[in-house]
């Protein structure tokens, strides 16, 4: 059995003068004393150790961090309230991204992501949730962008052949990345958006599922999954028109 792929980092860089040159850290210490600085460092440790570039912030993580901070003479509820106040200020001061916190309840920042991507650039394969990226231009060739908001099995990938062509030829424009829907259907983001514009989101998902099942059961290969879906949809449209006029139509099982 293959070893599980490591996500986080064993260590991370920390500026030795960050408490005297970083305004946000200075404000944190001015308002909360040393406990503010300690909380920030423990947050960094947790982020880099687990996922590497973000952490989910919820009741559980708030409670666990409060326990790690453990201000003497404070009740656990007082510690939780203190930690949440610190988090709110860190978000307000843009130490963490307010936008990504509001959308996904995560703590991350451009600096955290830059540090993580630099640290993992020599790893063979790294997965990043595309929704959480603050600057997509920072992504290295070894990064797989995952769109978990669409489907847990859908992921954005570059094939070895595409990587080879990009490296060996600067004259040809890079092929657009294709996203894998379900298990077998591959579409570019532009192709997927075109299908939604033309078919609607519900029908697009139905045809993706239909094509995925057909490829999986028949081991069928298509040059373009986008044009295959359009062909199927156009054929179905013609079939429906003929049915509406009372014409008996034999349905080609190839397209089922």
VENCORMO-V412235 format. One record per backbone hydrogen bond with DSSP energy under -0.5 kcal/mol. NH is the residue of the N-H (numbers start at 1). CO is the residue of the C=O. If there is no record, write none. Layout:
BEGIN
NH_CO / NH_CO
END
This chain:
BEGIN
9_48 / 18_15 / 20_17 / 21_17 / 22_18 / 23_21 / 26_22 / 27_23 / 28_24 / 29_25 / 30_26 / 31_27 / 32_28 / 33_29 / 35_32 / 36_33 / 37_33 / 38_34 / 39_35 / 40_36 / 41_37 / 42_38 / 43_39 / 44_40 / 45_41 / 46_42 / 47_43 / 48_44 / 49_45 / 50_46 / 51_54 / 52_47 / 55_107 / 57_105 / 58_56 / 62_58 / 63_59 / 64_60 / 65_61 / 66_62 / 67_63 / 68_64 / 69_65 / 70_66 / 74_71 / 79_75 / 80_76 / 81_77 / 82_78 / 83_79 / 84_80 / 85_81 / 86_82 / 87_83 / 88_84 / 89_85 / 90_86 / 91_87 / 92_88 / 93_89 / 94_91 / 95_90 / 96_90 / 97_108 / 98_96 / 101_97 / 102_98 / 103_99 / 104_100 / 105_101 / 106_100 / 107_55 / 108_106 / 113_109 / 114_110 / 115_111 / 116_112 / 117_113 / 118_114 / 119_115 / 120_116 / 121_118 / 123_120 / 126_142 / 128_144 / 130_128 / 130_146 / 131_146 / 132_129 / 133_130 / 138_135 / 139_136 / 143_140 / 144_126 / 145_143 / 146_128 / 146_144 / 147_154 / 148_146 / 150_147 / 151_147 / 154_151 / 155_153 / 155_180 / 156_145 / 157_178 / 163_159 / 164_160 / 165_161 / 166_162 / 167_163 / 168_164 / 169_165 / 178_157 / 179_187 / 180_155 / 181_179 / 181_185 / 185_181 / 187_179 / 189_177 / 192_188 / 193_189 / 194_190 / 195_191 / 196_192 / 197_193 / 198_194 / 199_195 / 200_195 / 200_196 / 204_200 / 205_201 / 206_202 / 207_203 / 208_204 / 209_205 / 210_206 / 211_207 / 212_208 / 213_209 / 214_210 / 215_211 / 216_212 / 217_213 / 218_214 / 219_215 / 228_224 / 229_225 / 230_226 / 231_227 / 232_228 / 233_229 / 234_230 / 235_231 / 236_232 / 237_233 / 238_234 / 239_235 / 240_236 / 241_237 / 242_238 / 243_239 / 244_240 / 245_241 / 246_243 / 247_242 / 251_249 / 253_251 / 255_252 / 256_253
END
